[in-house]
């Protein structure tokens, strides 16, 4: 009797939602698609069109109310969700509060679950009033709950800033872009303000600005000695001012590649000060005279990264004085990569520590000569007005790790090209990590990447490099990793590095992690796909699950191919991964259409940090190669992991 009552209530609810649309008797495919949206059942039009055709028995291009209900159930009543519902429903029609609590506890690993919370879920998602008033949930409600943001794979707590933001800047990974003004290649492509806007909207916190002398004393931004178009420096700064803190309230670093004459440097300084006003950090903070401030202390601040002459104390003493026409000049030393060539085999931690002890007892200059290599010098001219705007992000050429340990100041940052950084990470990994614990280190793409391609950022995150700068305009795996990693901590663009990359007393080598740390065993069951975007007539769908992290954790597995079904492919395949360093690991889900001649066709992907994954039955949203969300296309998976 109760079952019939619920069936009647469901039919009554459904009829009340759609009957007005059928006053003319039948509806076409466009109206059917709109009606599904009205019923909170998002669906790709190509899938609606195909299922509509299957239910149009008279082949007239219009369907009856009964045929629409069959179409609705085909789309909304997913088989895998029905199986879960039936497992916990006593009558296969409704879930009681107790049934729902049991599901949430046993399958979703929700903590502190009680009937009160289950009642709130029922009140929020159950669309049928008669069922809701009984404190129960129909399949309609359960399906809506399972498709809601509450059942996404990404943890809700990771969507907000939850990490400690009071540590010094060098303790954080910082979302960083390279040649931010470019939107295509490095040689002839256009420079565009959109490069800055889109990067800031994605939470990027370090923007690169290449500055050159322009006509009429107006500095310009472009890739020097190439055919890329030019932007006015003033226009770039105005755009940054508008969008700087839309995605995050934490500091933005402007990394200036400054090729301007002193006169136009003064113009740059004037533009920065007049545009940003109090947002521009132009003096050291009273609480941080000799150490880097935290992201929290620098909220809503713009930091200028550029060459600087003089100390922070001297800068403070000049504050408020007239600096027009004042130019500072000094000899800037630069060194060849002697420190890379000096060591042909990777150095052990013990050997490194022994050398550090020797440095304390030996005259530093004698040690450095043999390590740094050949010294060169050039004259550096800086307008005092611009130099004094550089506070905690002074650009200092990297010479050697040894030189940095002995002489580098806390507010000095290094930029190292990917090729040199990769060599150093292999030969002197302990020194590299020791260096990134103390100093902000920026890694940038090699100059031969004329097509704006990107390197794998993971290898440099693994050794603690704070600013791993990528070409944000170029889609692909590196940008998927970048976007996935910085989803964490509320998309703030700042991620607190793990203890082993911050604590100088801890030994860590990303290439030798066996037995270190606290690994996890991750089990992923790829259950099904939902309305995947592909040519319906020639689909051969598979899912690849990849783990990125330290070398021992880098692995991928893939499902079998499901043919001719992009609407609801089922795999039900389980993969297990033992992840040695979960703090650095990312999981990337990739959906492909198998090709035999031209290779597989990319359909969508989603990347996120391992430790941001919810347990239980979860939906994985899919994104295009360019980063656009492909709603409602997604994967349905089951996640479980345990820490050893």
Secondary structure, 3 states (H helix, E strand, C coil): CHHHHHHHHHHHHHHHHHHHHHCCCCECHHHHHHHHHHCCCCCCHHHHHHHHHHHCCCCCCCECHHHHHHHHHHHHCCHHHHHHHHHHCCCCCEEEHHHHHHHHHHCCCCCCCCHHHHHHHHHHHCCCHHHHHCCEEEHHHHHHHHCCHHHECECHHHHCCCCCCCCEHHHEEECEECCCCECCCCCCCCECHHHHHHHHHCCCCEEEEEEECCHHHCCEECCCCCCCCCEEHHHHHHHHHHHCCCCCCCCEEEEEEECCCHHHHHHHHHHHHHHHHHHECCCCCCCCCCCCCECCCCCCCEEEEECCCCCHHHHHHCCCCCCCCCEEEEEEEEECCHHHHCCCCCCCHHHHHHHHHHHHHCCHHHHHHHHHCCEEEEEEEEEHHHHCCCCCCEECCCCCHHHHHHHCCCCEEEEEEHHHHHHHHHHCHHHHHHHHHHCCEEEECCCCCCCCCCCCCHHHHCCCCCEEEECCCCCCHHHHHHHHHCCCHHHCCEEECCHHHCCCCCCCCCCCCCCCCCCEEEEEEEEEEECCCCCCCCCEEEEEEEEECCHHHCEEEECCCEECCCCCCEEEEEEEEEECCHHHCEEEEEEEECCCCCCCEEEEEEEEEHHHECCEEEEEEEECCCCCEEEEEEEEEEEEEEEC
